Amino acid sequence: MGLPIWRHKGMRWWLVVASLWLLVVLTVSDDQAKIRHRNQDGEIRRGKRKRDGQGPGRARAGHSRPPKIRLVPGPGIPVVPGENTLFMESYKNLQEQHSSYNVIPGKQGQCVYRGLTMFNQAVWSPKPCVTCLCTGGRVVCDEITCPVVHCHFPFTPAGECCPVCMESDPDLSLDLSGDSPVGNDPGEPVSPLTQEEIQRILWREEEEHREEEERLRKKDEARKKRRKQRKEQAEKQRKIVEERRREEEEALRRQVEKEEEEWRRVMEEERRRQVEKMRQEEEDRKRKEAAEREAREKERKLEEERWRQEEMLRKELLALVEEEEEEEQQEEVEEAWLRGDVFEMPPKGPEEPEKPDLFPAPIPRPPAATEDELKEMVAEVEEEGEEREVLVVNRGGLPPGCYISDVTLTCENAKLIYFPPLAIPELRSLSLEDNNISSIPEEAFNGIPNLEWINLKKNKLTSAGIDAKAFKGLKMLRRLYLDGNLLEAVPANLPPTLQELKISENRLRGINKHSFQDLSSLVILELEGNLLSEGNVDPLSFTPLKQLSYLRLGRNHFRTIPQGLPISLLELYLENNLIEEISETVFNQTHSLNVVSLRHNRLEENRIAPLAWINHRNLESIDLSHNHLYLVPSYLPRSLVHLVLVGNNIERIPGFVFAHMDPGLEYLYLSYNKLDGEAIEPESFFGSYQSMVELCLDHNQLVSVPSGINEMTNLHFLRLNNNMIRSISDEGICDPNHSGDTTLVALRLENNYIDPQKISPTAFSCVRSSSSVVLKPQKTK
């Protein structure tokens, strides 16, 4: 029975078995030597085959197969009938068995296996790939594990348990010694292997195995090395291509920028001249209109003055004519008296001497001329064109520096120290601005009860100096100006007809709930430049003002927006205060509010309540300039159209901050802030692309044109001057895909780092006129 050799754990045991078997062969009897002599010719033939390269050491190309060894019983070795067994004397010295053997107990050194009695040290194979040994009355069996073969035609020879690699002809096999190929003829004699042959086969097998492993290892290393080299070569090639592409793109970009900058420089100069021309024309037009208005006003005043002077002239002429008539009549009477035609001399007495009458009788006045006669005389005087000096009569004894024009009396800067007594009932307007008047007595307006407008600005009026009933009799008063005085409280008993009240630049220390009592018709109220705060302004003080629309409280000491604002309020001005927060309830009642100015305060974006004004549907203009904002505030009114954020510390415009506005923001002023290259997100202007008309981002730190500007289809004015912009891309300002009419009227880009020669000619395609783009001067790098 053949004993195959493999490379697993049982290989050492089989080497021991082979060695023992070799010793048995060397000690066999002379009969075996004769048998070996008879088989000498066969060995010679096997050696010849080895020299011809057909032995097991020279397997066919592409196949590596282990040699097969078949152990054949020789003379003196008993064979058990029915089994292929081999008795070896050397098994007597074998005391160790592997754990994989199945042990079957026996008796008296012999073994019984499947009803057969096996001698001690007998070896047999009950089935392929299983070998059993009888030792000490026990049967030890070992199951052989076949090696893995790598070939296209694996073949298991007859009586063998493991497959071998074969060529396309599976009938070809090796002989039992593994030295030469033989056929399937069972009659051919087979000789056992020598120790040298077994050792050579084992060495050859190990050598082939090592060579195969070394070859596979080198092949794997070579494959990995080639893969690594290819990867490195590809990476190097990619880097070279990428670098070359970047260099080409950079060269092209520089060339384009240079051409665009040159074009922009030329366009900027032309636009600057055009803008300057337009500005000059606009200024000339305004000056001309102002001059025309002034000329018309002057002409109107001259016409009124001429009419008054003509009226006075007519009266003076009538008086002169009357005087002339009287003088003529008197001359005629005197002349007649001198002739003696008027009076007769009295008769002479005998005793009295004759004396003339030295004192004639009074001269009678001629009858007064009728009205028709006077008109005729005036007409005659006018026709004759006589020029006479007209004397203007100063009615009421006005002090120097005062003059009357129609129904207006003006005494501005006349150095008055008291309120002048006046008795001109038809007077409508009185201006006493810039004097030193410190008090107003109760009867001050008795002679001028029909006044509609009183201007007492820049005097020295005090609350104690104004009588409580001074203004009470003015039933037609509409406007009262008290700016620039020393008042500490609102004057009492103001007329209910008052519509405009100005008490700015005074010393008002508080407003109580009775300050504006009965002033339900008041529309405009200005209280700027006083000492007011939320602590001294009663929340009920504005309750009587049912029609108040315009309220100015700037330059005071408010830290919060005052409570109790009128429901009718349209415009609120709180500039130059100390306001730090806006609560969510302060504007709850002012649903009609349209304008809010909070410039020059201390507001931060997180101190504005989210519900402070977001739901207002009429609030269109907010001024938050010169506060402490770092971000554009969120939760702005939905109806907002005009937003001023100049002079803050704004560093970022959050995305979608204008998205909720309807119909959309139109005017946005962000000049003099801290916007830089990362300040504006792609969605910052979302919601205003269709509505934005004017956008000012000048005096910031922008390094490029913000994204989103090219999507503003209704933009008219854009200011990007005084930033750090270095280039203008083709699509930065104008969208090349926009097919509508151009809307951009003015574009400011001066004082940046732009090279006009590098600006593309299509960069300003959406600007109406090339002269509308201002590019000069630019900063030096």
C-alpha positions in Angstrom: 0.0 0.0 0.0 1.4 3.4 -1.0 2.4 6.0 1.7 2.1 9.6 0.3 4.2 12.4 1.6 2.7 15.9 2.4 3.7 19.1 4.2 1.4 19.0 7.2 1.8 18.2 10.9 2.1 14.4 10.3 5.0 14.8 8.0 7.6 14.3 10.7 6.0 11.0 11.8 6.0 9.7 8.3 9.7 10.6 8.0 10.3 8.4 11.0 8.2 5.6 9.5 10.1 5.9 6.2 13.5 5.8 8.0 12.4 2.6 10.0 11.3 1.0 6.8 14.6 1.7 5.2 16.4 0.0 8.0 14.2 -3.0 7.6 15.0 -3.2 3.9 18.7 -3.1 4.6 18.5 -6.1 7.0 16.3 -8.3 4.8 17.5 -11.8 3.9 19.4 -12.9 0.9 16.2 -13.7 -0.9 15.4 -10.1 -1.0 18.9 -9.4 -2.3 18.2 -11.7 -5.1 15.0 -10.0 -5.9 16.8 -6.7 -5.9 19.3 -8.2 -8.3 16.5 -9.3 -10.6 15.1 -5.8 -10.6 18.5 -4.2 -11.3 17.6 -3.8 -14.9 14.4 -2.0 -13.9 16.4 0.4 -11.8 18.8 1.1 -14.6 15.8 1.9 -16.7 14.4 4.2 -14.0 17.8 6.1 -13.8 17.8 6.5 -17.5 14.4 8.2 -17.3 15.7 10.5 -14.6 18.6 11.6 -16.9 16.1 12.2 -19.7 14.3 14.7 -17.5 11.2 12.7 -17.0 11.5 12.1 -13.3 9.4 13.6 -10.6 11.8 16.5 -10.1 11.1 17.7 -13.6 7.4 18.2 -13.7 5.7 19.5 -16.8 5.6 23.3 -17.2 2.9 25.1 -15.2 2.3 22.2 -12.8 3.9 21.4 -9.4 2.9 18.1 -7.9 4.2 16.2 -5.0 5.8 12.8 -5.6 4.0 9.7 -4.6 5.6 6.8 -2.6 4.1 3.3 -2.6 5.3 1.0 0.1 5.5 -2.6 -1.2 6.0 -5.6 1.2 9.2 -7.6 0.6 10.3 -11.0 1.6 10.0 -11.8 5.3 7.2 -9.4 5.9 4.0 -11.3 6.7 0.8 -10.1 5.0 -2.6 -10.4 6.7 -5.2 -11.8 4.3 -7.8 -9.4 3.1 -5.8 -6.3 4.1 -2.7 -4.5 2.6 -0.5 -4.6 5.7 3.1 -4.2 6.5 4.9 -5.6 9.6 7.9 -3.5 10.7 10.2 -4.5 13.5 11.0 -0.8 14.2 7.4 -0.2 15.4 8.4 -2.0 18.6 10.4 1.1 19.6 7.6 3.6 18.8 5.9 4.7 22.1 4.2 8.0 21.1 1.0 8.4 19.2 -0.6 11.5 17.8 -3.9 12.7 19.3 -5.7 12.3 16.0 -5.5 8.4 16.1 -8.5 6.4 17.2 -7.4 3.7 19.7 -9.0 0.2 19.6 -8.0 -2.1 22.5 -6.5 -5.6 21.6 -5.2 -8.7 23.4 -1.7 -10.2 23.9 0.0 -7.8 21.5 -2.3 -8.7 18.6 -5.1 -6.5 17.3 -8.6 -7.4 16.1 -9.9 -5.1 13.4 -13.3 -5.8 11.7 -13.1 -9.4 12.7 -9.5 -9.8 11.5 -6.5 -10.5 13.8 -3.5 -8.2 13.1 0.0 -9.0 14.3 1.8 -6.6 16.5 3.5 -3.7 14.5 1.3 -4.5 11.5 0.4 -1.5 9.2 -2.6 -1.5 6.9 -4.9 0.9 5.0 -8.6 0.0 5.5 -9.7 2.7 3.1 -8.0 5.5 1.0 -6.3 8.2 3.0 -6.5 6.2 6.3 -3.4 4.2 7.7 -3.6 2.0 10.8 -0.9 0.5 13.0 -1.2 -2.4 15.5 1.0 -1.7 18.5 0.8 -3.3 21.9 -2.6 -4.8 21.2 -4.0 -1.4 20.2 -4.9 -0.1 16.7 -3.8 3.4 15.9 -5.3 4.9 12.8 -4.4 8.3 11.1 -6.4 10.1 8.5 -4.3 11.8 5.9 -5.0 15.4 4.8 -4.4 15.9 1.1 -2.5 19.0 -0.1 -4.1 21.6 -2.2 -3.2 21.3 -5.9 -3.2 24.2 -8.4 -3.7 22.8 -11.9 -6.3 22.5 -14.6 -6.5 18.7 -14.6 -6.4 17.2 -11.1 -6.4 13.4 -11.1 -6.6 10.8 -8.4 -4.8 7.5 -9.4 -6.3 4.2 -8.6 -5.8 3.1 -5.0 -4.6 6.6 -4.1 -6.4 9.1 -1.8 -5.0 12.4 -3.0 -5.3 14.0 -6.4 -2.3 15.0 -8.5 -1.8 17.4 -11.4 -1.8 15.8 -14.8 -1.6 16.9 -18.4 -4.6 16.5 -20.7 -3.9 12.7 -20.7 -5.1 11.5 -17.3 -3.9 7.9 -18.0 -0.3 8.9 -17.7 0.9 8.4 -14.1 4.1 8.0 -12.2 5.4 4.8 -11.0 5.5 3.9 -7.4 9.0 5.2 -6.9 8.1 8.6 -8.6 11.1 8.3 -10.8 9.5 7.7 -14.3 6.2 7.7 -15.9 4.5 4.3 -16.4 1.3 3.1 -17.8 -1.6 1.4 -16.0 -0.2 -2.1 -16.6 -0.5 -3.8 -13.2 1.9 -6.6 -14.2 5.0 -4.4 -14.4 7.3 -5.1 -11.4 7.9 -2.3 -8.9 11.0 -2.0 -6.8 11.1 -0.3 -3.4 12.9 3.0 -2.9 16.4 3.3 -1.4 17.1 5.7 1.5 19.1 7.9 -0.8 16.1 8.1 -3.2 13.7 8.9 -0.5 16.0 11.6 0.9 16.5 13.1 -2.6 12.8 13.1 -3.2 12.2 14.8 0.1 14.9 17.4 -0.5 13.7 18.0 -4.0 10.1 18.5 -2.7 11.3 20.9 0.0 13.5 22.8 -2.5 10.7 23.1 -5.0 8.4 24.2 -2.3 10.8 26.9 -1.1 11.5 28.0 -4.7 7.8 28.2 -5.4 7.2 30.3 -2.2 10.2 32.5 -3.1 9.0 32.9 -6.6 5.5 33.8 -5.5 6.9 36.2 -2.9 9.1 37.9 -5.4 6.3 38.0 -7.9 4.0 39.6 -5.3 6.7 42.1 -4.3 7.3 43.0 -7.9 3.6 43.4 -8.5 3.3 45.7 -5.5 6.4 47.6 -6.5 5.1 48.1 -10.1 1.7 49.2 -8.7 3.4 51.7 -6.4 5.6 53.0 -9.2 2.6 53.4 -11.5 0.7 55.2 -8.7 3.6 57.5 -8.0 4.1 58.1 -11.7 0.4 58.9 -12.1 0.4 61.2 -9.1 3.5 63.0 -10.4 2.0 63.3 -13.8 -1.3 64.7 -12.3 0.6 67.3 -10.3 2.6 68.4 -13.4 -0.6 68.7 -15.4 -2.4 70.5 -12.5 0.5 72.9 -12.0 0.7 73.6 -15.7 -3.0 74.2 -15.8 -2.8 76.6 -12.9 0.0 78.5 -14.5 -1.9 78.9 -17.7 -5.0 80.0 -15.9 -3.0 82.5 -13.8 -1.4 83.9 -16.9 -4.7 84.2 -18.6 -6.3 85.8 -15.6 -3.5 88.3 -15.3 -3.8 89.1 -18.9 -7.6 89.5 -18.7 -7.3 91.6 -15.5 -4.8 93.9 -17.2 -7.1 94.4 -20.2 -10.1 94.9 -18.0 -8.3 97.4 -15.8 -7.2 99.4 -18.7 -10.7 99.4 -20.1 -12.1 100.4 -16.7 -9.7 103.2 -16.3 -10.8 104.7 -19.6 -14.4 104.1 -18.8 -14.0 105.5 -15.3 -12.5 108.7 -16.6 -15.3 109.1 -19.1 -18.0 108.3 -16.5 -16.5 110.6 -14.0 -16.6 113.5 -16.5 -20.2 112.6 -17.3 -21.2 112.3 -13.7 -19.5 115.6 -12.9 -21.3 117.2 -15.8 -24.7 115.8 -14.7 -24.0 116.9 -11.1 -23.1 120.4 -12.3 -26.2 120.5 -14.5 -28.3 119.4 -11.5 -26.8 122.0 -9.3 -27.3 124.7 -11.9 -30.9 123.6 -12.3 -31.5 123.7 -8.6 -29.8 127.1 -8.3 -31.9 128.4 -11.2 -35.1 127.1 -9.7 -34.2 128.6 -6.3 -33.4 131.9 -8.0 -36.7 131.8 -9.9 -38.6 131.0 -6.7 -36.8 133.8 -4.9 -37.4 136.2 -7.7 -41.1 135.3 -7.8 -41.3 135.7 -4.0 -39.5 139.0 -4.2 -41.7 140.1 -7.0 -44.8 139.2 -5.0 -43.5 141.1 -2.0 -42.6 144.1 -4.2 -46.0 143.9 -5.7 -47.7 143.9 -2.3 -45.4 146.7 -1.2 -46.1 148.7 -4.3 -49.8 148.2 -3.8 -49.7 149.4 -0.3 -47.5 152.4 -1.3 -49.9 153.3 -4.1 -52.8 153.1 -1.6 -50.9 155.4 0.8 -50.0 157.6 -2.1 -53.6 158.0 -3.1 -54.5 159.0 0.4 -51.6 161.4 0.6 -52.5 162.9 -2.8 -56.1 163.4 -1.6 -54.8 165.2 1.5 -52.4 167.4 -0.6 -55.2 168.3 -3.0 -57.4 169.3 -0.1 -54.6 171.4 1.4 -54.0 173.1 -1.9 -57.7 173.9 -2.2 -57.7 175.3 1.2 -54.6 177.4 0.6 -56.0 178.8 -2.7 -59.3 179.7 -1.0 -57.4 181.4 1.9 -55.3 183.4 -0.6 -58.4 184.6 -2.4 -60.0 185.7 0.9 -56.9 187.5 2.0 -56.5 189.2 -1.3 -60.2 190.4 -1.3 -59.8 191.7 2.3 -56.8 193.7 1.2 -58.9 195.2 -1.6 -61.8 196.0 0.8 -64.3 194.0 -1.1 -65.4 191.9 1.8 -66.1 194.2 4.7 -67.4 197.9 4.7 -65.9 200.6 6.8 -68.1 201.6 9.8 -69.6 205.1 9.9 -67.6 207.9 11.6 -68.8 209.6 14.8 -68.5 213.3 15.4 -66.6 213.0 18.5 -64.5 209.9 17.6 -61.6 210.1 15.3 -61.7 207.7 12.3 -59.6 204.5 12.8 -59.1 201.4 10.6 -60.0 197.9 11.9 -56.7 196.2 12.6 -58.1 192.7 13.3 -60.2 191.3 10.5 -62.9 188.7 11.1 -61.9 185.0 10.9 -61.5 183.7 7.4 -64.3 181.2 6.6 -63.1 177.6 5.4 -64.2 176.6 1.9 -66.7 173.8 1.6 -65.1 170.3 1.6 -64.7 168.6 -1.8 -66.9 165.8 -2.5 -65.6 162.2 -3.0 -66.1 162.3 -6.7 -64.1 165.5 -6.9 -61.3 164.0 -4.9 -61.2 161.0 -7.3 -61.0 163.3 -10.2 -58.2 165.3 -8.7 -56.2 162.1 -7.9 -56.7 160.9 -11.4 -55.4 164.2 -12.7 -52.4 164.1 -10.5 -51.5 160.5 -11.6 -52.0 161.6 -15.3 -49.7 164.5 -14.9 -47.0 162.1 -13.4 -46.1 164.1 -10.5 -43.7 162.4 -8.2 -44.1 163.1 -4.5 -42.3 161.7 -1.5 -44.4 159.1 0.4 -44.3 159.1 4.1 -44.8 155.7 5.7 -46.7 156.0 8.9 -45.5 153.6 11.6 -48.8 152.4 13.1 -48.9 151.7 16.8 -45.5 153.1 17.5 -43.3 150.0 16.6 -39.7 150.1 17.9 -36.8 150.4 15.5 -36.0 147.2 13.6 -39.6 146.1 13.1 -41.5 146.3 9.9 -44.9 145.2 8.6 -45.5 143.2 5.4 -49.2 142.7 4.7 -50.4 140.8 7.8 -47.0 139.9 9.1 -45.0 141.8 11.7 -41.3 141.1 11.9 -39.0 142.2 14.7 -36.1 139.7 14.4 -32.8 140.6 16.1 -34.2 144.0 17.1 -32.7 143.9 20.6 -36.0 143.9 22.3 -36.0 143.2 26.1 -39.8 143.3 26.5 -42.9 142.2 24.6 -43.9 145.2 22.5 -47.5 146.5 23.0 -49.3 146.1 19.7 -52.8 147.1 18.5 -53.1 145.7 15.0 -56.2 143.5 14.9 -55.7 142.3 11.3 -52.2 141.0 12.1 -51.8 137.2 11.4 -48.1 136.5 11.9 -45.7 137.8 14.5 -42.0 137.0 14.5 -39.9 138.1 17.5 -37.0 135.7 17.0 -33.5 136.4 18.3 -34.2 139.0 21.0 -33.9 139.3 24.7 -37.5 139.0 25.8 -37.8 137.3 29.1 -41.5 137.5 29.9 -45.0 137.6 28.3 -47.6 139.5 30.3 -51.3 138.5 30.3 -52.4 141.4 28.1 -49.6 140.9 25.5 -51.8 139.7 22.7 -55.0 141.8 23.5 -54.3 144.1 20.6 -53.5 141.3 18.1 -56.1 138.6 18.9 -56.2 137.1 15.4 -52.6 135.8 15.3 -52.2 132.4 13.6 -48.4 132.1 13.9 -46.0 133.2 16.7 -42.3 132.9 16.5 -40.5 133.5 19.8 -37.3 131.5 19.1 -34.0 132.4 20.7 -35.1 134.6 23.5 -34.8 134.4 27.3 -38.3 133.3 28.2 -38.7 131.3 31.4 -41.6 129.3 32.7 -42.1 131.8 35.5 -42.0 134.8 33.1 -45.0 133.6 30.9 -48.3 134.4 32.4 -50.7 131.5 32.7 -53.3 133.3 30.6 -51.0 134.9 28.1 -52.0 132.6 25.2 -55.6 131.9 26.3 -57.2 134.6 24.2 -55.7 133.6 20.9 -58.6 131.7 19.3 -57.0 131.3 15.9 -53.4 130.3 16.8 -52.1 127.4 14.7 -48.3 127.5 15.2 -46.2 128.4 18.2 -42.3 128.3 18.2 -40.5 128.6 21.5 -37.2 127.0 20.6 -34.0 128.2 22.2 -35.4 129.6 25.5 -35.1 128.8 29.2 -38.4 127.0 29.7 -38.5 124.2 32.3 -42.1 123.2 31.6 -44.6 123.3 28.8 -46.6 126.6 28.9 -50.1 126.2 30.4 -53.5 127.0 28.8 -52.3 126.8 25.2 -55.1 127.3 22.6 -56.9 124.1 21.5 -56.5 125.3 17.9 -52.8 124.7 18.1 -51.5 122.4 15.4 -47.7 122.8 15.6 -45.7 123.3 18.8 -41.9 123.5 19.0 -40.1 123.7 22.4 -36.7 122.4 21.5 -33.4 123.5 23.0 -34.9 124.5 26.4 -34.6 123.1 29.9 -37.7 120.9 30.1 -37.4 118.6 33.1 -40.5 116.6 32.7 -43.9 116.2 31.0 -47.0 115.3 33.1 -50.4 114.1 32.0 -51.7 117.8 32.0 -48.9 119.3 29.8 -50.8 118.8 26.5 -54.3 119.1 27.9 -57.0 120.1 25.3 -54.4 120.0 22.4 -56.4 117.4 20.5 -55.6 119.2 17.2 -51.8 119.1 17.6 -50.1 117.4 14.6 -46.4 118.3 15.1 -44.6 118.3 18.4 -40.8 119.0 18.8 -39.2 118.6 22.2 -35.5 118.0 21.2 -32.5 119.1 23.2 -34.1 119.1 26.7 -33.6 117.1 29.9 -36.3 114.5 29.3 -36.0 110.8 30.0 -38.3 107.8 30.6 -38.3 108.6 34.3 -39.8 112.1 34.0 -42.2 111.6 31.0 -45.6 110.4 32.2 -46.9 107.5 29.9 -50.3 109.3 29.9 -48.8 112.6 28.8 -49.4 111.9 25.1 -53.0 110.6 25.6 -54.8 114.0 24.7 -52.8 114.2 21.4 -55.4 112.4 19.2 -54.0 113.7 15.9 -50.3 113.8 16.6 -48.4 112.5 13.6 -44.9 114.0 13.9 -42.9 113.6 17.2 -39.2 114.7 17.8 -37.5 113.7 21.1 -33.9 113.8 20.0 -31.0 115.0 22.1 -32.5 114.0 25.4 -31.6 111.3 28.0 -33.9 108.4 27.1 -32.5 104.9 27.7 -35.6 103.2 26.3 -38.3 104.3 24.0 -41.0 106.2 26.0 -44.2 104.5 26.7 -47.7 105.6 25.7 -46.9 106.9 22.2 -50.0 108.2 20.4 -51.9 105.8 18.2 -52.0 108.3 15.4 -48.2 108.7 15.2 -46.6 108.4 11.8 -43.0 109.6 12.4 -40.8 109.2 15.5 -37.4 110.8 15.9 -35.2 109.7 18.9 -31.7 110.6 17.7 -28.8 111.3 20.1 -30.2 109.6 23.2 -28.9 106.7 25.3 -31.3 104.1 24.1 -30.0 100.5 24.7 -33.0 98.3 24.0 -36.3 98.1 22.2 -38.9 96.1 24.0 -41.5 94.0 22.2 -44.5 96.1 23.5 -43.4 99.7 22.9 -44.8 99.9 19.4 -47.9 97.7 20.0 -50.3 100.7 19.7 -48.6 102.6 16.9 -50.0 100.6 14.0 -49.7 103.6 11.6 -46.0 104.3 12.3 -44.1 104.9 9.1 -40.7 106.3 10.0 -38.5 105.6 13.0 -35.1 107.3 13.5 -32.8 105.9 16.3 -29.4 107.1 15.1 -26.7 107.9 17.5 -27.8 105.6 20.3 -26.4 102.5 22.0 -28.4 99.7 20.4 -27.1 96.2 19.8 -28.7 93.6 17.6 -29.5 91.3 20.5 -31.3 94.0 22.5 -34.0 94.4 19.8 -36.9 92.2 20.7 -37.9 89.8 17.9 -41.6 91.0 18.1 -40.8 94.7 18.5 -41.8 95.7 15.0 -41.7 92.6 12.6 -45.5 92.6 12.2 -45.9 96.3 11.4 -47.4 96.7 7.9 -46.8 100.4 7.6 -43.3 100.9 9.0 -41.2 101.6 5.9 -38.1 103.6 7.1 -35.7 102.8 10.0 -32.5 104.7 10.7 -30.1 102.8 13.1 -26.9 104.7 12.1 -24.1 105.1 14.6 -25.1 102.5 17.1 -23.3 99.4 18.4 -24.5 96.8 15.9 -22.2 94.0 14.8 -24.7 92.2 12.6 -27.6 93.4 10.4 -30.6 93.0 12.8 -33.0 90.2 12.2 -36.8 90.4 12.6 -37.0 93.8 10.8 -40.4 95.0 9.8 -42.0 93.1 6.9 -43.0 96.4 5.2 -39.5 97.9 5.4 -38.3 99.8 2.4 -35.6 102.2 3.7 -32.9 100.9 6.1 -29.9 103.0 7.2 -27.1 101.3 9.2 -24.2 103.8 8.6 -21.4 104.0 11.1 -21.8 100.8 13.1 -19.4 97.9 13.6 -21.3 95.5 11.3 -19.1 92.6 10.3 -21.7 90.3 8.6 -25.0 90.3 6.8 -26.7 87.0 7.8 -28.4 85.0 5.1 -32.1 85.5 4.4 -32.2 88.5 6.8 -34.4 90.4 4.2 -36.3 87.3 2.8 -39.5 88.0 4.8 -40.0 91.5 3.5 -42.9 92.4 1.2 -42.7 94.1 -1.3 -39.0 94.1 -0.5 -36.2 96.4 0.7 -35.4 99.2 -1.7 -32.7 101.4 0.0 -29.9 99.9 2.1 -27.1 102.0 3.5 -24.1 100.2 5.1 -21.4 102.7 4.7 -18.6 103.1 7.3 -18.8 99.6 8.8 -16.4 96.6 9.0 -17.6 94.3 6.2 -14.8 92.2 4.8 -14.4 89.3 2.4 -16.4 86.8 4.5 -19.1 89.2 5.7 -21.7 88.7 2.9 -23.1 85.2 2.3 -24.6 84.1 -1.1 -28.1 84.3 0.5 -27.5 87.7 2.3 -29.6 89.7 -0.2 -32.1 87.0 -0.8 -35.6 88.6 -1.0 -34.3 92.0 -2.3 -33.1 90.9 -5.8 -36.2 92.4 -7.5 -36.7 95.4 -5.2 -33.3 96.9 -4.4 -32.9 100.4 -5.9 -29.9 101.9 -4.0 -27.1 100.0 -2.2 -24.2 101.7 -0.4 -21.3 99.5 0.8 -18.6 102.2 0.7 -15.9 102.7 3.3 -15.7 99.0 4.4 -13.1 96.3 4.0 -14.5 94.3 1.1 -12.0 92.5 -1.1 -14.4 91.6 -3.9 -17.8 92.5 -5.2 -20.3 90.8 -2.9 -22.3 87.9 -4.4 -25.9 88.6 -5.3 -25.4 92.1 -6.6 -25.6 90.9 -10.2 -29.0 89.5 -9.5 -30.5 92.9 -8.5 -32.5 93.7 -11.6 -33.8 97.1 -10.4 -30.6 98.5 -8.9 -30.0 102.2 -9.8 -27.2 103.4 -7.5 -24.3 101.2 -6.2 -21.5 102.5 -4.0 -18.4 100.3 -3.5 -15.8 103.0 -3.2 -13.2 103.1 -0.4 -12.8 99.3 0.1 -10.1 96.8 -0.7 -11.4 95.4 -3.9 -8.7 94.3 -6.3 -10.6 93.0 -9.3 -14.0 93.0 -11.0 -15.2 89.8 -12.5 -17.3 89.7 -15.6 -20.4 88.6 -13.6 -19.6 90.4 -10.4 -21.9 93.4 -11.0 -23.8 92.7 -14.2 -25.5 89.4 -15.1 -24.5 88.5 -18.7 -27.6 86.4 -19.1 -30.0 89.2 -18.2 -31.9 90.3 -21.3 -33.9 93.2 -19.8 -33.1 96.9 -19.9 -30.1 98.3 -18.1 -31.1 100.0 -14.8 -27.8 100.9 -13.1 -27.4 104.7 -13.3 -24.4 105.4 -11.0 -21.5 103.1 -9.9 -18.8 104.3 -7.5 -15.6 102.2 -7.3 -12.9 104.7 -6.5 -10.3 104.4 -3.8 -9.9 100.6 -4.1 -6.9 98.6 -5.5 -8.4 98.0 -8.9 -6.3 98.1 -12.1 -8.7 99.6 -14.7 -6.7 97.9 -17.5 -7.7 94.5 -16.2 -11.4 95.1 -16.2 -13.3 93.2 -18.9 -15.3 95.3 -21.3 -18.5 93.3 -20.4 -18.1 93.9 -16.6 -20.3 97.0 -16.8 -22.7 96.0 -19.4 -25.7 96.8 -17.2 -24.7 100.4 -16.6 -26.6 102.9 -18.7 -23.7 105.2 -19.5 -20.0 104.6 -19.3 -19.6 108.0 -17.7 -21.7 106.8 -14.8 -18.9 104.6 -13.5 -16.3 106.3 -11.2 -13.0 104.4 -11.0 -10.5 107.1 -10.2 -8.5 107.6 -8.1 -7.3 104.1 -6.9 -5.0 103.3 -4.0 -1.5 102.1 -4.6 -0.5 98.6 -3.8 
